[in-house]
Amino acid sequence: MSLFSKIKVGVVSFTETRQMSGSKARELYTRKKHLELVSFLKKKGFEVVDPMPIFRKERSEIFGLNKREETFECARFFNGQNIDCLVIGCWHWTDIYLPVQLVTEVNCPVALYTEDDPAWAGSVYISALSASLREVAPNRSALVHKRIKGNKQELYRWIKGVGALQKLRVASLMLWGGDYPLRMEHLRDDYSYLKSFLVGEILSEGQYILIRKAEDILASQSERVDSFLKWLRANKAKVIYDKQMCTSTVLQKQAALYLAAKDRLKELKGENIVGVSVKCQPEVNTFWGVNACFLPAFLPFPWDSEGKKEIVPTVCEGDIKSLITSCLLYLISGEVPPMFGDVRYIGDKYWVLSNCGATSIFYASYSLNPLETLSRVTIRGNCHGVSGAAVGYLSPPATYTLARLIRIQGKYFMQLGLGQVMKTDEKIQKKLGFGSMWPISVLKMTVDPELFFEIIGSNHFCAILGDISSEMTFACQQAAIPIVRIDSEEELRRAMDDLVQL
């Protein structure tokens, strides 16, 4: 199964076993609304798994499922199709035990959808079905199902959120170099527990694999390295050379390390790796002698000198929580890469998200066109490591969805909110001093900066272009991860109250 295939949505409608004077009108209405919903979801780009043509011929008088044996057969059909989520069309009153049976047998996220139409009994049907699902609670999907009335856009966002979560649950993450640099405890985690509910597999291998492959590339495939550096120049990336940190030899090693990582991911294609981390320090940036900044800059971008490629969310320092967050953001978006960085500064008027050398170059221009993006990038000597260049830029104004999975005393939370990127000039850049060569996004303060400073859950945070906060919320609800909105002073104060009472 490809992690980047369309989200599979099962759609089914039920009806009553009782025959009455309004049965024909009921079945015509049910058929019409079911087909409208299927059409909408297909137009939104989902792969719709619709069992109704199997169970009901075009001219069948009864459209909805209304028999116990049909329900079990439908469950087997959905399970055989590996659907990511299930939408039950609740158009009019149905024998409640039938959809309860289906949800029991098909354990995946469930939405109950009806139209906002007082002429039909959709609302009462959902109320009864929802109560029965929570009463029986055969699985978590039954317990946390979603009710939606007439709002197809909300249904779309719910599917995007829970569908991304389902894909993450069968995905693999790669930690090159493992975790825990500089003894930062919050970068570690309970991998077995994460695999029990949130991610499929967590792989780890030493950074020497990348170093050895990079050295082989430099020795026998140097034309690939030259082509990559020529690609940077052709797309007008600005390169500022110096005598130690950013020399031609240093850039060749950084480019070779990036190509080695890309090659390694191809070798591991069968592992369904959706995102990676590179520990970098000290094995790469000290012992090997150059930093690994080209990985977080270019792996999460769909083009390089060798053509079009997959976007691979990339974080640093073995930060598994940021990696999970980044991958979830990307699986929801499916279009643009996520950003990863340090909470570099928090002031009265703004705060700065800026990683220590690189994050996706996409955020230099919000374009997937290499020329439009690289022409806004400056590659120059970094401020740490034995040698190596940072891939810097100033992000233009935009709206970001900001998020980071955190853990407090073994319990997970998702810090989530919207942020507005300010227009940034060189004055702000120079004020940053240390790290002024890094990629920089300056965000307006929308809450009390002291409160924000007090509650922020890590020195690392993740972001993605646009507002997908609703989709993230649906995903977290399905995974039983409480959300703390960092763009709400009320929620931040409540989180502080909860924290001091632990």
Secondary structure in CASP SS format (residue, H / E / C, confidence):
PFRMAT SS
TARGET T0000
AUTHOR 0000-0000-0000
METHOD secondary structure of the structure
MODEL  1
M C 1.00
S C 1.00
L C 1.00
F C 1.00
S C 1.00
K C 1.00
I C 1.00
K E 1.00
V E 1.00
G E 1.00
V E 1.00
V E 1.00
S E 1.00
F E 1.00
T C 1.00
E C 1.00
T C 1.00
R C 1.00
Q C 1.00
M C 1.00
S C 1.00
G C 1.00
S H 1.00
K H 1.00
A H 1.00
R H 1.00
E H 1.00
L H 1.00
Y H 1.00
T H 1.00
R H 1.00
K H 1.00
K H 1.00
H H 1.00
L H 1.00
E H 1.00
L H 1.00
V H 1.00
S H 1.00
F H 1.00
L H 1.00
K H 1.00
K H 1.00
K C 1.00
G C 1.00
F C 1.00
E E 1.00
V E 1.00
V E 1.00
D C 1.00
P C 1.00
M H 1.00
P H 1.00
I H 1.00
F H 1.00
R C 1.00
K C 1.00
E C 1.00
R C 1.00
S C 1.00
E C 1.00
I C 1.00
F C 1.00
G C 1.00
L E 1.00
N C 1.00
K C 1.00
R H 1.00
E H 1.00
E H 1.00
T H 1.00
F H 1.00
E H 1.00
C H 1.00
A H 1.00
R H 1.00
F H 1.00
F H 1.00
N H 1.00
G H 1.00
Q H 1.00
N C 1.00
I C 1.00
D C 1.00
C E 1.00
L E 1.00
V E 1.00
I E 1.00
G E 1.00
C C 1.00
W C 1.00
H C 1.00
W C 1.00
T C 1.00
D C 1.00
I C 1.00
Y H 1.00
L H 1.00
P H 1.00
V H 1.00
Q H 1.00
L H 1.00
V H 1.00
T H 1.00
E H 1.00
V C 1.00
N C 1.00
C C 1.00
P C 1.00
V E 1.00
A E 1.00
L E 1.00
Y E 1.00
T E 1.00
E C 1.00
D C 1.00
D C 1.00
P C 1.00
A C 1.00
W C 1.00
A C 1.00
G H 1.00
S H 1.00
V H 1.00
Y H 1.00
I H 1.00
S H 1.00
A H 1.00
L H 1.00
S H 1.00
A H 1.00
S H 1.00
L H 1.00
R H 1.00
E H 1.00
V H 1.00
A C 1.00
P C 1.00
N C 1.00
R H 1.00
S H 1.00
A H 1.00
L H 1.00
V C 1.00
H C 1.00
K E 1.00
R E 1.00
I E 1.00
K E 1.00
G C 1.00
N C 1.00
K H 1.00
Q H 1.00
E H 1.00
L H 1.00
Y H 1.00
R H 1.00
W H 1.00
I H 1.00
K H 1.00
G H 1.00
V H 1.00
G H 1.00
A H 1.00
L H 1.00
Q H 1.00
K H 1.00
L H 1.00
R C 1.00
V C 1.00
A C 1.00
S E 1.00
L E 1.00
M E 1.00
L E 1.00
W E 1.00
G C 1.00
G C 1.00
D C 1.00
Y C 1.00
P H 1.00
L H 1.00
R H 1.00
M C 1.00
E H 1.00
H H 1.00
L H 1.00
R C 1.00
D C 1.00
D C 1.00
Y H 1.00
S H 1.00
Y H 1.00
L H 1.00
K H 1.00
S H 1.00
F H 1.00
L C 1.00
V C 1.00
G C 1.00
E E 1.00
I E 1.00
L E 1.00
S E 1.00
E E 1.00
G C 1.00
Q C 1.00
Y H 1.00
I H 1.00
L H 1.00
I H 1.00
R H 1.00
K H 1.00
A H 1.00
E H 1.00
D H 1.00
I H 1.00
L H 1.00
A H 1.00
S H 1.00
Q C 1.00
S H 1.00
E H 1.00
R H 1.00
V H 1.00
D H 1.00
S H 1.00
F H 1.00
L H 1.00
K H 1.00
W H 1.00
L H 1.00
R H 1.00
A H 1.00
N C 1.00
K C 1.00
A C 1.00
K E 1.00
V E 1.00
I E 1.00
Y C 1.00
D C 1.00
K C 1.00
Q C 1.00
M C 1.00
C C 1.00
T C 1.00
S H 1.00
T H 1.00
V H 1.00
L H 1.00
Q H 1.00
K H 1.00
Q H 1.00
A H 1.00
A H 1.00
L H 1.00
Y H 1.00
L H 1.00
A H 1.00
A H 1.00
K H 1.00
D H 1.00
R H 1.00
L H 1.00
K H 1.00
E H 1.00
L C 1.00
K H 1.00
G H 1.00
E H 1.00
N C 1.00
I E 1.00
V E 1.00
G E 1.00
V E 1.00
S E 1.00
V E 1.00
K C 1.00
C C 1.00
Q C 1.00
P C 1.00
E H 1.00
V H 1.00
N H 1.00
T H 1.00
F H 1.00
W H 1.00
G C 1.00
V C 1.00
N C 1.00
A C 1.00
C C 1.00
F H 1.00
L H 1.00
P H 1.00
A H 1.00
F H 1.00
L C 1.00
P C 1.00
F C 1.00
P C 1.00
W E 1.00
D E 1.00
S C 1.00
E C 1.00
G E 1.00
K E 1.00
K C 1.00
E C 1.00
I C 1.00
V C 1.00
P C 1.00
T E 1.00
V E 1.00
C E 1.00
E C 1.00
G C 1.00
D C 1.00
I H 1.00
K H 1.00
S H 1.00
L H 1.00
I H 1.00
T H 1.00
S H 1.00
C H 1.00
L H 1.00
L H 1.00
Y H 1.00
L H 1.00
I H 1.00
S H 1.00
G C 1.00
E C 1.00
V C 1.00
P C 1.00
P C 1.00
M E 1.00
F E 1.00
G E 1.00
D E 1.00
V E 1.00
R E 1.00
Y E 1.00
I E 1.00
G C 1.00
D C 1.00
K C 1.00
Y E 1.00
W E 1.00
V E 1.00
L E 1.00
S C 1.00
N C 1.00
C C 1.00
G C 1.00
A C 1.00
T C 1.00
S C 1.00
I H 1.00
F H 1.00
Y H 1.00
A H 1.00
S C 1.00
Y C 1.00
S C 1.00
L C 1.00
N C 1.00
P H 1.00
L H 1.00
E H 1.00
T H 1.00
L H 1.00
S C 1.00
R C 1.00
V C 1.00
T E 1.00
I E 1.00
R E 1.00
G E 1.00
N C 1.00
C C 1.00
H C 1.00
G C 1.00
V C 1.00
S C 1.00
G C 1.00
A E 1.00
A E 1.00
V E 1.00
G E 1.00
Y E 1.00
L E 1.00
S C 1.00
P C 1.00
P C 1.00
A E 1.00
T E 1.00
Y E 1.00
T E 1.00
L E 1.00
A E 1.00
R E 1.00
L E 1.00
I E 1.00
R E 1.00
I E 1.00
Q C 1.00
G C 1.00
K E 1.00
Y E 1.00
F E 1.00
M E 1.00
Q E 1.00
L E 1.00
G E 1.00
L E 1.00
G E 1.00
Q E 1.00
V E 1.00
M C 1.00
K C 1.00
T C 1.00
D C 1.00
E H 1.00
K H 1.00
I H 1.00
Q H 1.00
K H 1.00
K H 1.00
L H 1.00
G C 1.00
F C 1.00
G C 1.00
S C 1.00
M C 1.00
W C 1.00
P E 1.00
I E 1.00
S E 1.00
V E 1.00
L E 1.00
K E 1.00
M C 1.00
T C 1.00
V C 1.00
D C 1.00
P H 1.00
E H 1.00
L H 1.00
F H 1.00
F H 1.00
E H 1.00
I H 1.00
I C 1.00
G C 1.00
S C 1.00
N C 1.00
H E 1.00
F E 1.00
C E 1.00
A E 1.00
I E 1.00
L E 1.00
G C 1.00
D C 1.00
I C 1.00
S H 1.00
S H 1.00
E H 1.00
M H 1.00
T H 1.00
F H 1.00
A H 1.00
C H 1.00
Q H 1.00
Q H 1.00
A C 1.00
A C 1.00
I C 1.00
P C 1.00
I E 1.00
V E 1.00
R E 1.00
I C 1.00
D C 1.00
S C 1.00
E H 1.00
E H 1.00
E H 1.00
L H 1.00
R H 1.00
R H 1.00
A H 1.00
M H 1.00
D H 1.00
D H 1.00
L H 1.00
V H 1.00
Q C 1.00
L C 1.00
END
